[in-house]
Amino acid sequence: ADMAEFTQKRGKRHDDEVLGNAVDFLLANARLVLGVGGAAVLGIATLAVKRLIDRATSPRDEDDAKGDSTCLEDSWRELSLLKPMPRTQPRSPPAALSQPVSLPAPASSAPARPRNAGPQTSPPRSVPAPPLPCLTFQEKLLAFERDHVTIPASYVALAKQLAGDIALELQAYFQSKFPELPFGALVPSGPLYDGLQAGAADDVRVLVPLVLEPGLWSLVPGLDTVARDPRCWAVRRTQLEFRPRGSSPWDRFLVGGYLSSRVLLELLRKALAASVNWPAIGGLLGCLILPSVASEELLLEVQHEHLELTIAVLLAVTSTDVKDSLLLAWPLEGMAANLWLQDLYPAEAARLRALDERDAGARRRLLLLLCSVCRGHPALGRLGRGHLAQVVLRLGEEEVDWAEGALKERFMQALELLIGSLERASLPCHFNPAVNLFGSLHEVEIDDIGYALYSGLQAPEGLL
């Protein structure tokens, strides 16, 4: 009898070793295929099943008979871990969806107690929270617009007031500091004034126009300059045989017979950083104004009690002879250092407004959504407003539905157009096809942007 019992235990131990080795082999390979998390879940399930098999096949001892039902319950409780868990979103949901859900009071969910009943021993059962509604991508897009794109009217009004007051102070300063230079009226402009402000990150533009004498200056297209860049134009001094150098107050900024944007930028940068009494102006306007010394652009950082904004001071040259000829003094490099950058923003804003007014469309809303999505993304942040405006303009010219209900389709269509343009490394300008807006991107940047857009095309909710 003892020998039979020993043989039975030895056979059982051998079976346990075989099953244990099989479990170890399964878990080792599952870790490679499913990852650590998946292997852990599979391991819990496998061990629970093994425990059930052991209890079903092994003979009952007196001690085991007592806790058999509870152990069986524990095993099924372990198996319940296999239920699929809800996937967590990579970002927090919009504010409207992240509000706490009010639950019914515990007393309303508990059964009514008799008047003479004794003390309640078990706590009332809690009512599970109702599941959050399953939103469509269109609804998520509108929620993102409401929470991250729309700007309060009070912010817009205060920002416009501050920008207008600072522009007046700069106007007075230029007239006193450079009385010989005929600057035009400083005009605040930009997305804030055109209904194209996405969040509070866009700069307020203050144009400082140069009043050039008619007949003494001409604009030279970029392809005809030494830079051979269609975006960069030259401002050439003419009529030198009849009006020699020195006849115009702007002649002091000539380099090689051309009006130099770089020399003018340096003049105003030094003036804004060292000569303007910004503490006095800020105290008068109730804000703190700091010129940015880290940027080559002329930027003013404005800090108010209720908002912060950046004002970009832009030297500008205009001409009635050339369409869309707003040229800006910009910190260019190389052969284009003394040239002027053609500014396409006014033409873009005017065309989008005209298209939307024609059919009450949502083209500008689409541009704002794309700007906000790209600005908050590590890879898509390289896509600026200029790139996205050209994409929306190209789509906006098509005879398709531009109502609010079609915003999702137009959003996905914009992603597809961007991906196709990145594959060709070419995004022609809507107003000048010779300008490739992707020409300044490196190959690695194009790859990163393309991968992020392709991933967003497969799961667009991840971009919001």
KAQUIKA-V490536 format. One record per helix or strand of 2 or more residues. SS is the DSSP state (A for helix, B for strand). FROM is the first residue (numbers start at 0). LEN is the number of residues. Records with the same first field share a line. If there is no record, write none. Layout:
SS->FROM-LEN, FROM-LEN
//
This chain:
A->1-56, 61-5, 67-15, 105-4, 136-13, 152-25, 190-4, 221-3, 248-5, 260-15, 277-8, 333-3, 344-15, 362-13, 379-3, 384-12, 403-21, 442-16, 459-4
B->186-3, 203-7, 216-4, 231-6, 253-2, 257-2, 287-4, 298-5, 307-10, 326-2, 339-3
//
